[in-house]
Amino acid sequence: MRHGKKFNHLGRKTAHRNAMLANMACSLIEHKRINTTLAKAKALRMYIEPIITKSKEDTTHNRRIVFSYLKNKFAVSELFQKISVKVADRPGGYVRIIKLGNRQGDNASMAMVELVDYNEIYNPNGAKKKKTTRRSKKKVDAAAPQAEVVNDAKESTEE
C-alpha cells in the first residue's frame, strides 16, 4: 500500500535514489541546465529547492548541511559563492522545468531542468545585449578630411 508516501520513489531503493538526486543536483549546479526525464526532473526540483534556500545564508552550519546532501565540495562552493548571490532576492522557485517531448528509444517524457536566474531568454532582469547602430557615414566623413591633410603633408615632403 501507498499510505503516507508523498514523493516519487523512481523505482529505486533509498540509497540509490539519494545518490542519483545528489549527482543530478551537482550537475545542475555546475552546468545550470540539464536534460532528464520528467519524473526525475520533478523529484530533483523537490530535492534542490530547499538546498538553494539554505545557501542564501552562508554559515558553517548551512554549508555542512548542504554538503551532507550534495557530497561534492566544488558544487557546494559554487552554490554558496555564485548561485546564492543571484537568487538572494528571490523568495523561491529557483528551478524551471521545460517539457521537451518524448525520448526516441522508449517514449519517456523528457524535460529540461534549469536554474531560473541563469537563462537569458526568459529572464527579463538579466544582461541585455547592447544595441548597435549602423551609423558609419558620420565617422567616415569625419575621417576623410584628416586623410587628405596627411596626403598633402606627404606630397610637400616629397618635393
ABEGO torsion letter per residue (X at the ends): XABGBABBAGGBBAAAAAAAAAAAAAAAAAAGBBBBBAAAAAAAAAAAAAAAAAAABBBAAAAAAAAAAAGBAAAAAAAAAAAAAAAAABAEGABBBBBAEBBAAAGBBBBBBBBAAABAAABAABBBBBBBBBBAAAAAAAAAAAAAAAAAAAAAAAX
